[in-house]
């Protein structure tokens, strides 16, 4: 008999993603003109929660993703590294 494991609350996973993203972004320059526009979005993929920091566009397809982190909703563990896009290193 398979035991169902309880998922970790989304709020807790978001905080984990926030901390990981903050650490990952320390090595990059975030231009001031986009700082106030950044949005954290959450995608669901099975047991994985994918948190993306992005600049929204007029249409969803126009959004520019800045970072992505995957967190397992059962264990709370990060899946892979924090991915950073479109930013320049300090």
C-alpha positions as a Markdown table, in Angstrom:
| # | Residue | x | y | z |
|---|---|---|---|---|
| 1 | Unk | 0.0 | 0.0 | 0.0 |
| 2 | Unk | 1.4 | 3.3 | -1.1 |
| 3 | Unk | 1.4 | 6.1 | 1.6 |
| 4 | Unk | 0.3 | 9.5 | 0.4 |
| 5 | Unk | 2.8 | 12.1 | 1.4 |
| 6 | Unk | 1.5 | 15.6 | 2.3 |
| 7 | Unk | 2.6 | 18.5 | 0.2 |
| 8 | Unk | 4.4 | 21.5 | 1.7 |
| 9 | Unk | 2.4 | 24.7 | 1.8 |
| 10 | Unk | 2.9 | 26.9 | -1.3 |
| 11 | Unk | 3.8 | 29.8 | 1.0 |
| 12 | Unk | 6.7 | 27.8 | 2.4 |
| 13 | Unk | 7.9 | 26.8 | -1.0 |
| 14 | Unk | 7.6 | 30.4 | -2.2 |
| 15 | Unk | 9.9 | 31.5 | 0.6 |
| 16 | Unk | 12.4 | 28.8 | -0.2 |
| 17 | Unk | 12.3 | 30.0 | -3.9 |
| 18 | Unk | 12.6 | 33.6 | -2.8 |
| 19 | Unk | 15.8 | 32.9 | -0.8 |
| 20 | Unk | 17.4 | 30.8 | -3.5 |
| 21 | Unk | 16.6 | 33.4 | -6.1 |
| 22 | Unk | 18.0 | 36.2 | -4.0 |
| 23 | Unk | 21.2 | 34.2 | -3.5 |
| 24 | Unk | 21.4 | 33.4 | -7.2 |
| 25 | Unk | 20.8 | 37.0 | -8.3 |
| 26 | Unk | 23.6 | 38.4 | -6.1 |
| 27 | Unk | 26.1 | 37.9 | -8.9 |
| 28 | Unk | 24.0 | 39.8 | -11.5 |
| 29 | Unk | 23.0 | 43.4 | -12.2 |
| 30 | Unk | 19.3 | 44.1 | -12.1 |
| 31 | Unk | 18.7 | 47.5 | -13.8 |
| 32 | Unk | 16.7 | 49.9 | -11.7 |
| 33 | Unk | 14.1 | 50.4 | -14.4 |
| 34 | Unk | 13.0 | 46.8 | -14.2 |
| 35 | Unk | 13.2 | 46.3 | -10.4 |
| 36 | Unk | 9.7 | 47.6 | -9.7 |
| 37 | Unk | 8.2 | 45.6 | -12.5 |
| 38 | Unk | 9.3 | 42.2 | -11.4 |
| 39 | Unk | 6.6 | 39.6 | -10.7 |
| 40 | Unk | 7.0 | 36.1 | -9.1 |
| 41 | Unk | 4.9 | 33.5 | -10.9 |
| 42 | Unk | 4.3 | 29.9 | -10.0 |
| 43 | Unk | 3.8 | 27.0 | -12.4 |
| 44 | Unk | 2.8 | 23.4 | -11.3 |
| 45 | Unk | 4.4 | 20.4 | -12.9 |
| 46 | Unk | 3.5 | 17.2 | -11.0 |
| 47 | Unk | 5.2 | 17.3 | -7.6 |
| 48 | Unk | 7.4 | 20.2 | -8.8 |
| 49 | Unk | 6.6 | 23.9 | -8.3 |
| 50 | Unk | 8.4 | 26.2 | -10.7 |
| 51 | Unk | 8.9 | 29.7 | -9.5 |
| 52 | Unk | 9.8 | 32.3 | -12.1 |
| 53 | Unk | 10.8 | 35.9 | -11.6 |
| 54 | Unk | 9.7 | 37.8 | -14.7 |
| 55 | Unk | 8.9 | 41.2 | -16.3 |
| 56 | Unk | 5.3 | 41.0 | -17.5 |
| 57 | Unk | 4.4 | 42.0 | -21.0 |
| 58 | Unk | 1.2 | 43.1 | -22.7 |
| 59 | Unk | 0.5 | 39.5 | -23.5 |
| 60 | Unk | 1.7 | 36.5 | -21.5 |
| 61 | Unk | 4.0 | 35.5 | -24.4 |
| 62 | Unk | 5.7 | 38.9 | -24.1 |
| 63 | Unk | 6.9 | 38.2 | -20.6 |
| 64 | Unk | 10.7 | 38.2 | -20.0 |
| 65 | Unk | 11.8 | 35.6 | -17.5 |
| 66 | Unk | 14.7 | 36.7 | -15.3 |
| 67 | Unk | 15.1 | 33.6 | -13.1 |
| 68 | Unk | 13.6 | 30.2 | -12.5 |
| 69 | Unk | 13.9 | 27.8 | -9.6 |
| 70 | Unk | 12.3 | 24.3 | -9.2 |
| 71 | Unk | 11.3 | 23.1 | -5.8 |
| 72 | Unk | 9.8 | 19.7 | -4.9 |
| 73 | Unk | 6.5 | 20.1 | -3.2 |
| 74 | Unk | 6.8 | 16.9 | -1.1 |
| 75 | Unk | 10.4 | 17.2 | 0.1 |
| 76 | Unk | 11.0 | 21.0 | -0.2 |
| 77 | Unk | 14.3 | 20.3 | -2.0 |
| 78 | Unk | 15.5 | 22.3 | -4.9 |
| 79 | Unk | 15.6 | 20.5 | -8.2 |
| 80 | Unk | 18.7 | 21.6 | -10.1 |
| 81 | Unk | 20.3 | 25.0 | -9.9 |
| 82 | Unk | 18.6 | 28.5 | -9.9 |
| 83 | Unk | 18.6 | 29.5 | -13.6 |
| 84 | Unk | 19.3 | 33.2 | -14.4 |
| 85 | Unk | 18.4 | 34.7 | -17.8 |
| 86 | Unk | 18.9 | 38.0 | -19.6 |
| 87 | Unk | 21.0 | 39.6 | -16.9 |
| 88 | Unk | 24.7 | 40.6 | -16.9 |
| 89 | Unk | 27.2 | 39.5 | -14.3 |
| 90 | Unk | 28.6 | 42.1 | -11.9 |
